């Protein structure tokens, strides 16, 4: 490693041969489980060992071959959730259980034991609708709803549990053979990786031998499964063949391959299954390397008998088998029983939290590059946006802004006066985002390294010394964010007196936090590295990046939160109290002090520096279940090719339905130089995706939006300005995600769960419930086929106002300036009528309302508004939540939540009504003071649209518009 201190580290160290990453057949615990399962050894539940208390029902499970006893626990959890835990009854030492992902200890519902047949046990949730049928021999659990089996557990007999063992060198060969549940003869020891696992030049030594677990789930009647990000794959999960499982293992994969099931930057071990009439979810709470196999058995009909000319037939329901395998830990799984998609989203967020409410600026456009060279470069790019009338909100600086990749420093030659640079951005009401990685350069003159080393804050190797690996600074050590003291110390580094040159407009970007270790096994940390509490890295690998986010955040917010000031939504469209699912998560998280490590500690530091007043913004590359509570995620190092633009849509849809609404892909592709048409199309797509950032690696051509000719600059400008015009709608959608758990970006099946054709669609999607977006992802396209769902729906082209009935596919002409976006009849979309240089310039600008009438001539929509940056909406109720409803030719603006109060001078100055079949005689406004005012209007018979302009209707007060 000494050579790495002097050696120049380049992008080539990250852009490695993909052969350094393992396939399933090179993963020892996968091979062991597949070999063992072929022997069909079974487990039996010992029902005479059943005990029940207020929280759970417990019983023993024993393996017929090994005679090792396991302890099973079944919990009923409020909100139609069941939890199953399986652990060794008497482990050699405690097995790792994932901490802090759950927002609190789940509220349990006592399960009532009902009479069952001999050899079975039935547990009911008290309401009678859901039951667990436990079969003793062989062990199986059926989850039954309304007398129909929804999920079966271990119906294929794939329960697998390797018990911890004494270090093999201290045991006789005979004892070793007897204890292992697989063939442990000498010739198989190495192949099965029981005590040592070799991959390339690396050897993984396992102190307590093999410790993997596995379990199967059969989903009855389900053929469409989604989730378990992150993979560059289709939205609908595919059947897996031998050695083709979905892998959940966070890795730094530069220019990842598409349509590949290998793990990349983040892992959410949570999948959803959907069929007509029901949606369910499975949340497998395990942070070690995990593999998921999927096999669907389609519905079949077979002949029962032949009675004359007519054969009696019986239809067998389809079912999908899901086999989870993890390298270590315990079995801890939550079954989310729905029954609707919205119910499943709420159930999952009840466990892991909702999307953090972002500061408004973060929903604008972000400009990034590895790297903007110096302060003059930043100033020139900033000026370029103004000169070309293109709005943007945040300038980003990559690793070259630091002094030799020493984070929390500035390169004194390139950025001699960072505060002056930030004041320039502040004068434009813009922000700065800088990078911070978890590796710390080994340098006795670097204060961050010295303090961390002196306090023992780094991950250790097997010998108890600081783990050393290579990353951008060269030889580095890695902060152990599993240690609460490390998180607390790291958060303190963001204080203004400590982080010299930083100001309150500086925000953070966590990269390389898988963690990335150049020249390490699969570009990451050795699995036998040691963390706080003496846990091996293998146990918690997938939450390392997640843990780099917050700690005192929750303590700070707890001080802000006071009982009795809970905010509740009274709007029918948001039927969920802010307290238990949205805002209340702050207090719960403060109480239980989660440890989501890098991303978490970073967000904590940003909140601390403002004394708890300001919302943080943190972007992270690595993530886990629950990362949505802390910020945004992006899809990593994509490539400037059409196929990567296209795959970004299903990747983001998958993130969205697994809780992470604030997600995006690098516009233009991080690697390579996009052709101009591709860049334009990517901006158009990115403008309608939650996180909107242009980014490129070093050694690529500069690609600021104005560098591609006047016409293409205009097209990119229009796309970005469309984003800014829709910011009121975007912000309202994020509020809805924050308080009611509903995704911002939604696959069609979520909004149209009874329409089979939507179940596998991934080239178009919904933004909220009102807008359907179909990005153009093919070169030289002149038309696109757009499916408009809902046989009772009507859809309006947002540009031409043309309308179509739903339930059909329409061919839409697309020139290079066309972004196919359609508004759903029955919706009201709030917009801004003027666009400023950034979101900060638009706080006082006027609103417009786009009212799209349903087939019944009605519409409804909402607007959420607050100061866009602080927590005042939380503890001072400083917000507005307005509801717009159109019925019987009257548009009404009313309060959706009386608890909120926020002074706003903004007015609605423009209203567009689509689908008005008859020209009105006159239009009047009626204000709360009783005054009526006539309104000039324009009606277009061709598009059946009514336009009202030059209005002055205060957004915060009640009023009506009468169309007669």
N, C-alpha and C positions, 0 to 999 in steps of 0.2 A: 504493500500500500504506500510505501514511502515515495515511490515514483510519482504517485498521483498528486503529491503536494506541488511538484514542479511542472508536471505535465499539463498542457493546455487541454481543458475539457471543452468539447464542441458538441454541436447538434448531432454529430455522428455517434456520440456515445448514447444518445437516446434512440436514434434511428437504427435499431439493431435488426439483425436477421430474425424473422418471425420463428425460425426453428428453435430459438432459445426458450420458447413457451411450450408448455406440455399439453399433449393431447390426453384424453381420458385414459388411454391404455398405458400411459406413463405415470399415472397417479396410483400409488400403491394401495391406498384404502379403497379405491374403486375396484381394483383387481381382486382384493381380498373379499369384498362384499359379493361381487359377482360369482366368485368361486364358491363361497360358502352357501350362497342362496341356491346354487345348483344342487346342493345336497338336501334341501327341503327340511332342514331341522326346524322344529316348531317351538313356540312358546305357549305356555298354559297359564291362565289367570287362576289364582288360588282364591276363590270367592269366599272361603271360610275365614280369610284374613281381612275382610272388608271392615273398615272403620269409617265413621262419618262424623264431621263436626260442622260448625257454622260455615266454614269456607270451602271444604272439599270432601271428596270421598276417596279413600286410599285403599289399595289392595296390592298384594304381591303378584309378580309374574316370574315364572321360572322357565329356564331353557331346558328342554329335555336332554340335550347332549351335555352341556357344560355344568348344569345344575346350579348355575349362578343365579341368585335372586335379585330381581329388580323391584323397585317400588313405583307404582303408577298412582298418579293423583289426577282427579278430574274435578274441574271447577266450573260452575255456572257463573257467568259475568254479566252484569247489567247491560242491556241493549242487545240481547240475543246472541251472545258470544259464549263459546265453550273453550276451555283450555285443558290440554292434556300435557302432563309432565311425566317423564320416565327417567329415572336415575338409578344408579346402583344403590341398593339398600345400605350396604356398608362399604363404601369405596375406600381404597387404600389412602386416599387423601381427597379433599373436596374437589369436585369437578367444576369446571368453569361455567358459570351462569352469567349471561350477558347483562351487565348493569346499565341502568340509566336510560335505556331506549324508551321504556315505558314512562309516560309522564307522571305516573303515580302508581301506587299499589291498586290494581283493579278492584272495583267494588263488586263483591261476589253476591250471588243469589244462591240460597241454600237449595241443594238438589234433594228431591224427595225420592226415597227408595220405593218402587212399586214392585208388586209381585211379578216374578218371571217364571219361566219354565225351569226345570231342574238343569243346573249348569249354566244359568244365565242370571243377569241382574239388569233391572230397568231403573234408570234415574230420570226424573222429570223436573222441569224447571219451575213447577208450581203453577204455571199458567196453562199447562196441558198441551200446548202446541208443539213443543220441542222435547224430544226424549233421547236419551242415550241407552241403547241396548248393548250390553256387554256379554259376550259369549266367552265361556271359560276355556274350552278346549276344541280346536286351537283358539288362542286368544284373538278376539276381534271386537271392534266397537262399531256399531251402526248409529249414525245420527239420523233420527227420524223426525220429519215434520208433517203434521196432518196425516199420519199413518203411511207416509211415503218415505222410503230410505233416500236420503240426499247424499250422504257421504258415508263410506265404509272405510274403516281404518284397519290395516293389516289383513285385509281379505285375501291378499296374495301371499301372506306369510313372509313379508320382507322386513319385519322387525329385526334389527341387528344392533348389538350393543357389545363393544369390546371393553372389558373391564380393565382398570388400571392394574399394573403389575410391578413387582419389585424389580429394580435394575437387573437386567438379565445376567450380567456378569457375576452377580452374587447368588445365582441360583443354579441348581444342578440341571443338567440337560433334561433329565426325566421330568422334573417339576415344570420346567418350561413347556415341554410337550403336552403335559396334562392340562395346563392352565389355558393354553391357546385354543380358541374355538375354530381355528383353521389348521391345515396341515403345516406343522412347524418343523418338518424334517430339514436337515442342513441344506439340501439343494433348493428348498423353497424359501428359506429364511430371507435370502437377499432379494429374490424376485417379489416377494410379498411385502417387503419393507417393514417387517415387524419392529425391529429395533434400530435399524439403519436404513435410510432410503437414499439411493444415489441417483443423481440427475446431472449428467455432464460431469464437470469437475467438482461438483458440490456433494457433500455428504450430510444428510440430516440425521442427527443422533437423537433418539427418542428416549428420554430418561425413564419413562414409565411404560414403554412399549406402545403397541397400537391402542388407539382409544376412539375409533370411529363409531358412528351411529347411523342408523337408517330406518326408514319407515315408509310404507306405501299408503296411499289414499285413493280410493275409487270413487269417482264423481258420477253419480247416476243420472243419465239423461243429458249429460254435458259433452259437447264436442268442441266448444270454442273457449279457449283459455288465453289469458293475457297476463302480463306482468313480468316478475323476476328480472328487472333491469340490473346490469346494463349490458346490452349486447347490440351490435350493429345488425339487427335482424328485423323481421317483419313484426307487426304489432300482434297478430295472432300467433301464439306459440305453436310450433310445429312438432309433429311426432319425432321422437329421437330413435335412432337405431343403435346398434352396438357401438360402443366407444364414441358416441355422438351426443352426450348429455350436455345440457346447458350448464355452464360453469359459472359459479359466483366466487370470484377471487380477484380482488382489486389489483390491477396491474397497469403500469405505464406502457401503453402500446402505441407507439408513434406511427401514425398512418394505418390504423387498424383496418383489417379486412372486413368487408361488408358481407352480409349473409353468412355469418360465422358465429357459432355458439360459445366461443371462448370468452372468458371474462375480460372486461376492460376496467375502467376507472372506478366504478362504484358497484355496490351490491345492495339490493333490497330483496330479501328472501320472502317475498309475498306475491302470491298470484291470485287472480280472480278467474272465476268460471261463470259463463253466462249461457242461459238458454231461454226459450220463451217462458215467461212467467217467473223466472227466478235468477238471481245473481248470488254467488257465494264467494268467500275468500278464504285462503289458507295463509297464515303468517307463521313462518318457521323461524323462531327466534334463536338464531345461532350465528356467531360471528367468525367461525372458522371456515376454511375452504369448503364449499358446498357444491354438490352436483345434483341436477334435477333431470330425471328421465320422464318422458311423457309418451303415453301410448293410448290412442283412441280406438275403441272397438265400435264401429258404426252400428246403427240400428239394423236389425235383420228381421225378415219374416220367414217363418218355416211352417211346413205343412204338418198339422197334427194328425189328420186322418183323411181318408178319401171316402166321401159319402156320395155315391152317385157321381154326377157331373161336377159337383162343387166340392172343393177341398177346403176344409176348415183350417184357417191359418191363425197364428199367434205372432204378434210383433214383440220382439225383444228390444227393450230400450238400449240406446247407445250408452256407453260409459267410457270415461277416460281415467286411466290409471296414472297417478303421479307418484314417483318414487324419489324421495329426498334422501341424500347421503351427505353427511358432514364428517370432517376429519376428527373432530373432537367435541367436547362439551357434553350437554345433555339434550334429550328430546324435550323441547318446550314449544308447543304449537297451539295457535289460536285458530279456532274455526269460526268464521264470520258468516252468519246464516242469512244475512240480507233481510227481506227477500228482494229488494230493489237495488239497482246500482247506487242510488243515493244513500240507502241504508248501509250498504257495505262501506262506502266512503266514510260515513259517520262512525261506523264501528271501528274502522282502522284508526281514524284520527282520535277516537276516544282512548285508544291504547298508546299511540305514538305522537299525538299532537297535530295541530293544523299548520298550514302554511303561515309563516311569519308575515305580518303586514309590512310591506316594503315601503321605504321612503319613495315619494313620488318621482324624484329624479331618476331612480333606478329603472323606471319603466320607459324612460326615453332611450335615445340612441347613444351607444358607447363606441368610442373610437380607440382602437388598440393596435399595437404592433410590437413585435420583438425586433427592434426596440426603437423608440423615438430617441434620437441621438443625444440631444442636449436641450437646454432651456430655449435656445433659439429655434430649434426644430419644433418644440412644443408650441411656441408662440406663432410660428409660421403656419402650422396645421390649424391651430385655433382660428387664426385670421382667415385662413382659406375657407372655413365653414361660413364665416360671416360674409366674405366677399361673394360667395356663391349662393347665399341665402338658404343654407342648409342647416336646420336645427340639429344640435346635439347637446348632450348633458354631461358627459364625463370623458376626460382624457385618461388613458391608461399608460402606465410605465411598467415594463417587464424588468428582468433581473439586471440589465445593464445600468439601471439608474443608481445601483448601489456601489459601494466601494469594494470591488473585488468579490461580489456576490455575498457580502456581509449584510444580512438583512437588518433593517432599522438604521441604515447609514445611507449617505448620499455620495456619489462620485463627485469629488470636489472640483474636478476640471469640467465635467459635463454639466453638473448641477450645483454651481457654487452658491446660489441663493434660492433654495427651494421655496422659501416663504414668499419671496417676491413673485415667483412663478405661480404659486397658488393664489396670491392676491390678484394677479392678472385674470385667472380663471374665475375667481370670486366676483370680480367686477362684471363678468359676463353671466353671472349666476350659474356657474358651472362647477363641477367637482373634479377631483383627481383620485384615481384608484391606483394603488401600487401593489406589487407582488410581495408575498412573504411565504417562504417554504419552511418545512419542519427540520431540514438538515442545517446544521450550524458548522461553519468553517472552523476546522481545528487550527487555531491561531492564538498563541499566548498573549498577543497584543489586542485581541478583539474582546471587548468587555463582555459582550453577550456570552461568548464561549467560556470565558474565565469564570463568570458568575455561575453559569449552569454547571460547569465541571466541579467547581468548589462545593456546590451544594448537592452533588450527586444526582443531577436532573436528567442524565442521558440514559437511554436504553443500554442494557449491559449485554455482553456476550456470555458464553457458557462459563468462562473462567472468572466472571464477575468484574471484568474490566469494561470500560466504555466501549460500546459497539462502534466500529468505524467502518464507513463505507464511502463510496465515491459518488458525488453528484456535482452540480454546477460549480461550486467553489473549489472542487478537488476533494481532498480527504476531509470527511465531515463526520460529526457525531449527530445522533438523532434524539431530539427531545422526547422524553417519555410522558406523553400527555395523559396516560392513565393515572398518573400521580396527581392528586388534587393540588399539592403544593406547586407542582410545575405549572399547572393551568393558572393558578393564582398569580404566580410570578410572571408568566408569559403575558397575562392580561395587563400587568402593571407596566409592561414595556411600551404600551400605546399612550401612556400619559404624556402630555405635551412637554414637560420638563425632561422626560427621559428620551422620548423619540424626537430628538432635535431636528428642526426643520419641518415638522408636521404641523398641520392646522386642523381646524374642525371641518374642513371640506375634504379631508383626505380619508379615503376608505380602502378596504383591503380585499385582496385576492389570494386565496390559498391554492397553491399549485403543488405538484409533485408529492402529494400527501397520501399516496396509496399504502405505504411510502415507496417512492422511487429510489432505488439504489443501483447506480450504474455498475455493471459487471457482477452484480449479485445474482442469485438464482432467480431466473425469470425477471430480472431487473428490479428485484425487491429484496426485502430483509429476510435473512435466514429465519426459518421457523423456530429454531431453538434459541433465538435471542430472548433475553429475560426482561420482563417489565415489572413495574411496581406490584408488590404482593407476590412476587416470585412466579408470576404467570408467564408461560412461554408465549412467544409471538404467535404461534400457530393457533392459540385459543381465541385471539382477538384481532387477527389481521384485518378483517373487513371493517372494523370500527375505528381503526387508527386515524384515518382521515376525518372521520366523523367527530372524533374526540378533540380535534384541533379547533373547536368553535367557541364554547361559553362556560362559565362557572359562576363568577360573581354576578353575571347578568341577572340570574334569578334572585340572588340576594338583593341586588339593587332594585329590581322590579317589585320584590316583596315589600320593600319599604314604601314604594309608591302605592301599592294596592291596599285598600281599606275595605273591611267587611261592610256590607250594607250598601255598597255602591256598584253592585253588579249591573251590567248593561244587558237589556233583553231586547230582542227584535220583536216588534209587534206586527211586522209585515207578513202576510201569508206566504210570500215568496221566500222568506228566510225564517222558517219555523223553529230555529234552534236558538236557545239562549246563548248569549256570548259567554256566559260564565263557565259552564262545564266543558265546552268543547273549544271555544276560541280564547277569549281573554283570560278566563279562569286558569288556563294552562300555565300562565306566568306564575301565579301564586303556587300552584301545585309543584311546578318545577323548582321554585325557590325552596319549597319545603323538602323535596327529595334530592336536591343538589345533583342533577345529572352531570355526566362527564363526557360530553361528546367531543372532547379532545380538540384537535387543531381548529376546526371551524368554530367550535363552541368557544374556545378560549379567545379566539380573535374577536368574535362578536361581543363577548364579555368585555374585552378591553375597550372596544369602541363605546360601549354604553357607560363604562366606568369613567372614561375621560370626560363625558358630558354630565357626570354626576346623576346619571339615570334619566336624563331628560330627552335624549335624542335616540331615534331608532338607528340601529347599525345597518350597514350593507356589507355583506361578505359573499363573494363568489367562491365556490369550492369545486375542485375537479373530482375528488374522491368523496364518497357519501355512503350512507347506510340508512336503514329504516329510521325515520325520525329527523333526518337532516332538514326536512322542510321547515322545522321550527326556527331555523337559524339563517336562512338566506337562499341563495340561488345556486344552480348547478348548470354546467354546460357539458356538451358531448365530447369534449376533448379534441385531440389532434386529428381533425378530419382533413380531407384532401380536396383540392380545387377541381373536382370532377362532377359531372352531372349526377352520377350514381350516388354521390355523398349528399348532394342536395336532396335527392329523392328519399334516401334512407333516413334523413334527419326527421322527417315527419313521423314515421312509426316509432322512432326512438323517443321523440318528445311526447308522443301520445302515451307510450308505456310509462315514462317517468310521471306523467300527469296523473294517471289513474292509480299510481302507487304512492300518492301523497305529495309528490314534488311538483307543484304547479309552476314554480318560478324556474323555468328551464329554457335553454336555447342552444343553438349551434353556431359556431363561428361563421359569420357571413362571408362568402367568397371562398371558404375552405382555408384552413390554417397552412397547409403544405401545398406549394406549387403556385402557379400563376393562372388564375381563371381567365378564360376567354371573356370578352366583353359581354356577350349575350348571357353567359352563365352568371356573371357578377350581377347584372341587372335583375335577372330572375331570382337570384339569391336575396338581394335586397327586398324584392317584392314579397318573397316568402317570409323573410325575417321580420318584416314590418308587422306581420300577423302571427308572430310567435312570441311567447311571454318575455324571454330575455333576448335583447336585440343588440348584438355587438359585432362589429367588423374587426377581424383579427388576422394576422399573418405572421409567419415565422421569418427569421432572418434569412438573408440570401434570396428572398423573393422580391419581385419588383414592387415599388411603392404603388399603393392602390387606394389612395384617398379618393373620395367620390367624384372629384372634378378632373381626374387625370385621364378620362377615357373619351374625350370629345364632348362638344357642347350638347349634342342630342342625348347622349347617354347620361351626362350629368343631370340633364333635365329629368330623365326618367327616374334616376336614383333619388333626386330631390323630391319628386312627387311621391315616391314610395315612403320616404322618411316623413314627409309632411302628412301623409295619410295616417301614419302611426300617431303623430302628435295630435292630429285632429280628433282621434278616437280615445285619447288619454282619459277622459271622464268615464268612458265605458270600461277601459282596462282597469282603472283604479277601483271602480265599483265591483268588478269581477274578483279582484284580489281581496277586497273586503269580504265578499261572499265566501271565497276560499278560506279566509281567516276565521270566520265565525261559523260557517256552516259546512265546511269540509268538501265543498264541491269543486272539481277541477276547473281551471280557467280554460284550458285547451282540452277539448273532449272528443273522443272518437264518436262516430255517429251512433253506435249502438247504445251509448249512455243516454242520449236524448231520445232515441227511438228504439227502446228495448224490445219491442214486439215486431220489429221489421227485420226479417231474416237477412235481407240483402245487405243490411248495414253491418252484420256481424264480422265480416272480414275486410271491410273497407279501410284503407289506410292512406289513400292519396288525397283525401279531403277530410275536413274535420269541422267541428263547431267551436267557436269562441263564445263561451257562455251558452245561453240557450237561444240567442238572437241571430248570430252571424254564422254563415257557412262559408268556409274558405277552401278553394281548390287551387293551390299554387301550380304554376306551370313548371314542370320539372323535366321537360324534354326539349332538346335543341330544335330550333327552326319550327316550332309548333305553330300551326295556324288555327287549329281548333282543339278544344278539350271536351271530353264527354263528362258532364257533371250529373251525378245522381242527386236529385232533389227528393228527400224522403218525406213520407207522411201523406197518405192518400187524402187526408182532410186538411192538408196544409196549402198555403200559397206562399210563393217565394218571389222576392223582388231583387232584380239586379241593382246593386248599389250605385252603379255608374249611369246606366241607361234608364233605370226605373221600369224596365220591362218586367212582366210578371208571368209566372208559370204555376200551374197546379202541381202539387207534390205527388210522389209516388211514381216518378218517371225519370228517365235519363234524357238530358237535353245536350245538344251539340252547340257549344259556345265558341264563336270566333274569337281568336286572341291575337292581337298585334303585340308588339313588344311593350306597348304601354298599358296592356290589359292585365289586371289582377282580378280573376274571377271571385267576387265576393257577393254573397246574397243575404238579404235580410229576411228573416222569417216573419210571415204575417202573424200579427198578434203581439208584436214586440215594439218597444220604444227604446231607441238608442240615443243616449246623450252624447253630444260632441262639443268641441270648441270651434267657434266660427272663424277665429284667427289663430295663426300659429306664430309663436315667438322664436327667439334664438335658442331658447331652452325652456324647460318646464317652469323655471323660476320667473320667466317673463310672461307667463300665461295665467298666473293665479287670479288676476282681476279681469281677464278677458271674458267675453260673453259666451253664452251657451247656445247651442241649437238642439232641437229635438227632431229625430227622424222617426216618425210614427208610421209603422207598416201595419195596415189593417188585416185582420184575419178574415176568413171566409164569412164570419158572422159580423164583421164590421167593428171589431173591438181590438184593443191593444193594451198592454201593461208593460211597465219598465221601471227602473230604479236608478237613482244617483246617490252615491256616497261621497261625502266631501269632508275633509278636515284640513289641518295646516300642512299636511304632506310630509312632515319630518319628525314630529315629536311624539311622545306618549301621552300628550294631553287628551287625546281621544279616549284614552283608557281611564285615567284617574280623575280627570276634570270633566268628562263627558263632552268635550269640545269637538263635536262633529255634527254634520247634518246627514240625515238619511231620508231622502225624498222618494215618493212614489208617484208615478205618472200613470194615469188610466184613461183610456178613451172608450166611451160607450155611449150609444144613442146620440152621436154627433157632438159630444161634449168631452173635451180634454181637461182633466182635473190634475192639479199639482197639490199633493197633500203630504203630511208628515208620515213617514214609515216607522219612526221611532221617536216618541215624544220626549224621551230622556236626553236626546242629543240637542245641543245648542252650540251653534258656531256662527259668528257674525260674518256675513258675506254681502258685498255690494254687487255681486255678479248678477246679471240679468239674462233671461232667455230672450234673445233678439230675433231668433229665426225658428220657424216650425215648418217642417215638411211632412205632409200627410200623403202616404202612398196607398192606392187602392180605393180612393174616393170616387165612386162611379158616377156621381152627379155633381155638376157645378153648383156651388151654394149661391144663395141670393145675397147673403151678407154674413159677416163674421164679427163677433164682438168678444171682448175680454171682460171678465167679471172678477174684480179683486175683492179681498177680504173686507175692505172698507165700504163695500156696497156699490162702488162706482163701476159703471159700464162704459166701455170705450169701443167705438167701431174700429175695424182693422181693414186696411187695404190688403187685397190678396190677388194672387195669380193662379188661374186654374188651367191645366193642360189636359185637354180631353184625350189626346193620343196616349198619354201615359197614366191617365186617371190620377193626377197628382195635384195637390194644393200646396202653394207656397205662401207663407206669411212671413213678412220681413219688417224690419225697423220696429220690432216690439221692444218693450222695456218692462218685462215681468220679472220681478225679483225672484231668484231661485229659492230663497229661504222662506218665502211666504206662500200662503195658500192662494190659489187663483184658479179660474176656469176660463176656457176658450170655447165659445158656443159657435157651432157651424150650422147655419140655417139655410 
